[in-house]
Each structure stands twice: as C-alpha cells, then as structure tokens.
Amino acid sequence: MRLSKFTGIVSLFSFACSEPFPTYQEPSLVLAADLGVTVVDTIEVVRDRETGQWFLVSAPIVFSMQVLNTHDDLLAGEAQIEGVINVTAFTQTPKSFSVTLVEGNLVAPQIVGGELALEPGGEALLQTIAYPVLQNGDLLIEGEPGGPIYGPIGCVAEGTIRVFAQVQTIEVPRIEFQLTFRESYDSP
C-alpha cells in the first residue's frame, strides 16, 4: 500500500512539468571599465639650450582604472592583468604615447594563489604613473614655447583591459584632459 502511494506521488510529479529547462547562456559582458586621470596644473620642464631637448623636472600623470563586475554573480578565476592606455596629444603635429598595465598596477583586490575574485558590484582598481614622453624619448613639447608656459595641450586617453584569463578584454571609454608645461627658470 505504501509503495503504491509513493509510486503514485512520484508519477504525479513526473508528469506535472513537461517543459524542459531553458538552455543556460553565458552572459556576454560581465565587466565594465572607467578611466580617470590626475594631472597637476603645470608640469615643470627644463630645456637643454645646446640640443633643444626638453627634460621633465616634475609631475607625472596618474591614471586610475576601475573594472566593475556588472554581473549578478561572483566572478572568480585565474587573474590575467594586461592592458594599455593610449594617449594622443593634439600638438601642432598630433603625438601619442602608451602606458602598459600589468599585475603590479593592481591596487585592489589582492590576487591570492593566482586567482582574482570580484563580488557583484565589486571593482578592481589599477593605477599607474605615466610620463608625457614619446617612444623616442622626447616630451610632447615641440618647437619654441614662445614664453615660459607651453600649452594647454588637449589630450585624449583610451584603452583596453583584461583582468581574468577566461573573460574577454574590454574597452575603456575615452577621456579628455589637458597638459600645461612651464619652462623652469633654472634652465641652463
């Protein structure tokens, strides 16, 4: 008697839902990024009068990048920190330089055992110091400044970042900022 009741209940539940479960689909975008920049009002430089080359005295640029978990689940996995920030300066002839982001630029959270974890709404913070120096070693300044102040020079920064080995590289929205250089009075 008990067995027949149990069998009846089981058969009732097995016929109650004939629809299959929907196929699980991985979310396509689970991360978003934002870029910030901190620049002092005026970057001091000196110029070698013999060669005409400019030298940076002070004030690097600080870039901060936040990578936000937009998914409603914990993201955890093998960390793979790699990114680039491309800066274009609109001088007389547009010039550009790049800044590479690596694991050493990660401020928070910590990587533990090669793994990184971001809670829903949590973010990874990366920071790097950049100098307005081109690949050939020249500063963004070109020609004669026409006085002790050179600029402001309009700049645009944009880039890409990857923080997890199993999650795609994402694009970082572009930002605009200005650089102003001042020739130091103790130039030779």
N, C-alpha and C positions, 0 to 999 in steps of 0.2 A: 504494500500500500504506500509506504513512504517512497519507495523507488518510483512508483508511477506518478506521484505528486511532483517529485523532483524532476522527472523526465518531462512532465507537462509544463512546468515552470521554465525549464531550460529551452524547450521547443518554442514556448511563447516568446521568450526574449530573442531567440534566434530569428524569428520572423518579424519582430517588431520594427526593425530598421533594415531596409533592403538597399538603402543608398550607400555607395562606397564613400570612404573618406576622401576629401579633396587632396589632390597631389600637393605636397609641400614645395613651395618655391622659395629659393634663397632670395633675400632682399638684394636689390641691385646696388643701392647706395646706402651705406651704413655709417659713413663718416662725412663730416663737413669741416672745412678749414677756414681760418681767418688769419690775416696777416696784419701786424702792427709795426710801427717804426717810431723810434725815438731819436731825434736829432737835436743837437744843441743849436742855438740861434745862429752862431757863426763858428765855422771851422777855421782854425788858425793854420796858416801855411807860411813857409819861407821859400824864397827863390834864389837859386844859385845864379848870380849875375853872369858868370862866365859861360855856363852851359845852358842857361834859361830853364833848367828843370826845376819843378816845384817839389817841395817836400812837406809832408804832413807833420804838423807840430802836435796837434791835439785833436780830441773829439771824434772818436769813431761813431759810426752809425750802429744802433742796436735794433735788430729785428726780432720780434716775438711772433711765434706762430702757435695758434691754438687749434688742435684737432679734436673735434667734438664727436662723441658717439651719439648719432641720431636714431639708432635702432632701439627697440624697446627691450632688448635682452643684453646681458653681459657679453662683451666682446673680449675674448681672451685667446691668446695664441702666441706663436713664435714672433718675437719682435724683429722687425727689419726696418730700421730707421734710415731712410735715404730720401733726400730731397734737394731742391735747388731753388734759389731765389734769383731771378734775373732782373737787373736794374738797368733801365735805359735813361740816360740823362740827355735832355734836349739842349745841348750847347749849340754853337754855330754849326758844327757837324755832329749829329747825334752819336753818342758814345755809350757803350754798355759794359757792364761787368757782372759777374755771377758770384754767388755765395753758395757753397755746398753745405747741406745739413747732414749730420751723421749722428750716431748713437750718443756721442759726447755732448751734443746740443740739447738732449732731453733733460729737462729740469724736473718734471714730474709727470706721471708717477714713475716709480723705480721699475727697472727690469729685474725680475727675480728668476734665476735659473734660465735665462734666455727668453722668458715669457713676459708678455705685457698684458695687462687687463684694464679695461675701461668699463665702468658701470654705465647703465643707461643715463644719458645726460652728462656723463663724466668727460673730462678732456685731458689730453696730453699737451703739455706746454714745452715748446722748444724755444731756445734763444741762441742768438749768435751775434757776434760783433763783426761788423763789416767796415772796410776802409774804402773810400771812393777812389780806388786805384784800378786802372785798366790792366789787362793781361800783360802788356808790355812794361808795366811798372810806372807809367805816367798817371798823374792825377787827372781828374776830369777837366781841369783848367786848361785852356788853350790860348795862346797869344798873350798880348799885354792886357792886364786887367783894366787899365785906364784909371787907376786910383787904388787906394788900399782895400777897397771892397770889390769882390767879384761875385756877381750873382744878383738876385737868386736864380738858381738853375732848377728848372722844373724836372722832376724825375717820376718815373713810373716803375713800380716793382710788382712782379707776379711770379708764380712758380708752381711747383708740384711737390707733393709729399707722400710718402708711404711709411706707415708705422707698423703694419702687420704683414708677415710674409704671405698670408693667404687672402689678403684684402687688396683690392686694386689701388693703384696710385691715384690720388685725387688732385684736381687743380685748385690752386689757391687764388681767390679773387684778387684782382689788381687794386693797388692803392697808389695814390699820388702824394708826393711830398716835395719839398724844396730844400736845396742846399745853398748856403751862402758861405763864401770863403773870404777871409781877411788876411792880407799880407802882414805878417808880423813886422814890427818896426825895427827889430834887431837883425833884419836880413843883411847879409854882407854886401 
